[in-house]
Amino acid sequence: MTDDPRALDRGGWWAVVQTFEGALRCARFTDVRPAPLPPAAPWRGPRPGAWTSSLDEGAYVAACEEVRRRIGTGAVYQVNVCRVLEAPLPAGADLLGLAHRLAVHHPAPYAAYVRLPGLEVACASPELFLARDGERVASGPIKGTGRTAGDLTAKDRAENVMIVDLVRNDLGRVAVPGSVEVPALLRVEEHPGLVHLVSRVEARLRPGAGWADLLAATSPPGSVSGAPKGAALRAVADLEPVPRGPYCGAVGWVDADRRTARLAVGIRTFWREGGRLRFGTGAGVTWGSDPHREWRETELKASRLLPLASG
């Protein structure tokens, strides 16, 4: 195992987890083959009423109002404001059982289960952070969430376009000049219990650019930080009381021999921390945001997954 991203260019197949704050865990595997999830004991999760949130509704609304104040001064344009929920795990709880439950009841295109020393993550992410095929790289930012397509608003569309521009800029830092393109913009995708607006940004890596360069240019994912990214990250540090950890980071794999990779944005993601299960949820805040509506969006994103993880 290593925390050095340069290792991802040196051969082998790697499982990768990176936190929102930038801590990287890479584990190289010698025996890699397609297989279903291994058998697991039935999932035993926290009691349904045991979950607590790092921000209650009042504190979350206040954080959104502060973001709007900063937008009004011109300091930032958009910030993703998140909260982390946690609950004590019963003795013997195994997140592999939760991964099975998610696979059946909440299938996702970038689902993952990773168990490494000191790290266990069960992910049902719908969002592509980075795909790599040779020198081609792509990202699929999500911005805009509703129960149905009719719930999506002009604010959602404007926010998506803003984040697409940020992702274009991020990839442009390591791309061949002129190679960044947007082949899909504002596509509506259906996922369990909700719909998202999804776009796609593609580019060709410049000669000599490796994983250290690519991750430095793009992390954390723009869709879960904000724009401009530096100012948004300062707002996150000021307003969110706990680290996000794997939530809003990256989860996936890198095949250095074939020069391919798929990394998901670590949303719809559970992870173990000590004897507690954690899960994050958030919403993007712009000048046009209604803070109470953003709170309801965080509830919507958690509404299917917390019951699956409880009991």
N, C-alpha and C positions, 0 to 999 in steps of 0.2 A: 504494500500500500504506500501511497505517496500523496503529498499535497502540492507537488510540483507539476504544473500543467504542461511543462515541456516533455514530460514522460509520455504524454498522449501522442506524440509524434514519433516515438521510438520503437513502435511495433507492439503487437499484442491486442487483446480485447479487454476493454476496461469498463467497469461499472463506475459511474460518476455521480456524485451528489455534491452540489455547491450551495451553501447557504446564501440568503439574501445579503448578508453582511460580507460575503466573499470567502469564507472558509471552505476549502476544497478537499474532498476525499475521493481518491481514485484507487480502485482495487483491480489488479490485473488477474485475469482468469486464464488457466491453461486448457481447461476442458469446457468448451462452449458448444451447445447444440440446441436446436429448437425443441421445446418441451412445454407441456402445460404446467401450471403451478403444481408443486408437489402437494401430496395430501396434508391436511392440517386438521387439528381438533376443532370442533365447533367454536366459533368466536364467543367469548365472554367479555363484554365491554363494560364501561362505567354505567352506573345507574343513570337513567334519563335526567333526573333532577340534580345531578352532581356537577354539571358543567358550570364553570365561571368564566367571565370574559375580562380581558385586560382593560377594556373600555366599556362602561355601561352606556346606555343610550344617551344620557345627558353629556357624558364626557366625549362620546363620539361626535355628537352634534356640535359641541364646542370646538373640537378639533377641526371639523369641516368649516365652521365659521372663521376660524383662524386662517385656514388655507384661503378662503375667499378674501379675507383682509389682505393677505400677502399678494394675492392676485391683483387686488385693487391698487397696490403700490407698484406693480410691475415687476416684483421680485420673482414671480413664477407664474406659469400658465395653467398647470394641471398637476395635481398630486394624488396618488393613490393612498388613501387612508385605510389602514387595516387594524384589525383586532385579533388577538389570539385567544381561543377558548381552550380550556384544559379541565381534566377531571382525573381523579385517581383510578388507576387500573386495578382490577381484581388480581389476586395472586395467581401466577401461572398464565396470565393472558399472553397470547401469541399473535402478533400482528399479521402473520401469514393467514390465520383464520379470517381476519378482517379483509385482507386482500382478496380472498375467495368470495366473501360477501359482496365486496365492491364489484368484482368481475361479473357476478350474476345480476345484481340489482342496480348497478350504476356503471355500465360499461363505458369506457373512454378510449379515444384513439391513442393516447399516450400513457396508458396505465402502466404502473411499475410497482414492483416490490423489491426492496433492497435491504439486506441484512448484512452488516459488517460489524466488526468489533466496536462496541459503543455507539452503534447507529442502526436504527430500524425505521424504515419509511414505507408506508403504503399510500400509493398515489393514484388518483383517478383523474388525471389532468386532461382537459380538452385542448390545451394550447401548446403549440410548437414554439420552443425557444430557438433552437438551432438545428437544422438538418445540414449534413455535409455529404456530398457525393463528389469525390475528387476535389477539384478546385471550386466547385459550385457550392454556395451556401445559401440557406433560405431561413426565413423566420416568418411565423404566422401570428402576428399580434391580434389579441382579442380586446375589443373595447366596445361596450354596449351589451346590456343584459336585460332580458325581460321574460315574462312567462310565455308570451307569444310574440310573433313578429310585430303585431299591432302595438305592443308596448314600447317599441324602440322609438326614440325621439330624435329631433334635430340635434339636441345636445349630445346624444350617443354618437351620431354620425360625425359631428364636428370633432369630438374627442378621439374617435378612431383615426380620422385623418391626421390629427395632431400627432398621435403616437406613431403612425406610419412614417411621418416625416422624421421623427426622432430615430426610429429604427433604420431608416435610410441613411441618416447621418452616422449612426453607430457603425453600420456595415461599411459605409464609405471610408471609414478610417483605415480599413484593412483590405479594401477592394481595389481591383484594377480601375483606374479612372474611367468613368463613363459606363461601367458595367452594372451599376445598381438600377434595378427596375422593379416595378410594382405590377405583376401580372394579374392580381386579383385585389379588388378594393370593395369593402363594405358588403361582403357576401354574408347572407344569413345562414347560420348553421343551427340545427336542432340538436340538443343534448338532453339527457334525462331531466325533465322538469322545467326546462328553460330554453331560451334561444340566445345566441350570441351574434354580434357583428364581427366578422373575421376578415382580415386582409392578408396579403402575402407579399413579402419583399425578398428579392433574390439578388445575388451578386456573385462575382468571380473573384476569388482571393488573389491578391497580388503575389508574385513569386517571392518565396521566402517567408511568407506569413504563416505562422504555426498556431497551435492551440493557445499558447500563452498570449499571443497578440489578439487572437479572436475573442477570447474570454475577457481580456482587459478592455477591449473596445466595446463590448456588448453587455457586460454584467454591471449591476443586476438588470434583468429584462426591463425594457422601457415601459411595457404595458402595465407593470406593477410598481413602477417607481413614479414617473411623471416627467414633465418637461418645463424648462430645461432640466436635465437629469441631475446636475449638481445641486441646483437650488431645491429640487424636489427631495433629494436625499437629505438635505439639511432639515427640511420641514419634517420628514419622517422621523429623523433622530430627535427632533424637538418635541414631537407630538405623540409618538407611540411609546408607551412605558416599558415594553419588553421587546427583546430581539425577535425577529421573525423566524430565524433559524432556516430549516429547509423550505418552509413556506415562502413562496415567491422567489426561491432560488432556482436551481436546475437539477433535474433528475433524469438519468438515462444512461446511454452507452456510447462508447467510441471504439471503433475497430480501426486501429492505426495501420494494420496491414492492408486492408482494403480501402483505406482513406474514406470511410463512411462513418456517420454518426447520427443519432437522434437524441436530442435533449429536450425534455418538456419543461415548460414553466411550472414550478412546483406549487400549483394551485389545486384545490380539492384534494389536499394532501394531509395525511395524519402521520405523526411521528411520536416515538417514545422518548421521553426525557425523564430519567430516573424511573419512578413508579407512576408516572403520569402520562396520559395520552393528550396530545396537543393537536389543534386544528386551527387554521387561519381563514379569515374571510375579510373582504374589503370592497371598496368602491372608489372609482375615480371622481375627484372633485374638481370642478371648473367654476368659473364665475357664474355660470347659469345654473349651478346645482341648487337643489333644495336639500339641505342637510338631513332632514327627516326622511326624504325619499332615498338618500344614499344609505342611511341606516337600514331601511327596509330592503335595499338591495343586498346588504350583507346578510340579512336574515334569509332572503330568498336563496342565496348561494349555499347557505348551511342547512336549509330546511329538509332536504332529502338525505344529506350525508350524516348529520348528527344522529338521527334515529337509527340509521344502519349501524353506526358505531356504538350505540348504547344498548345496554341490556344483554 
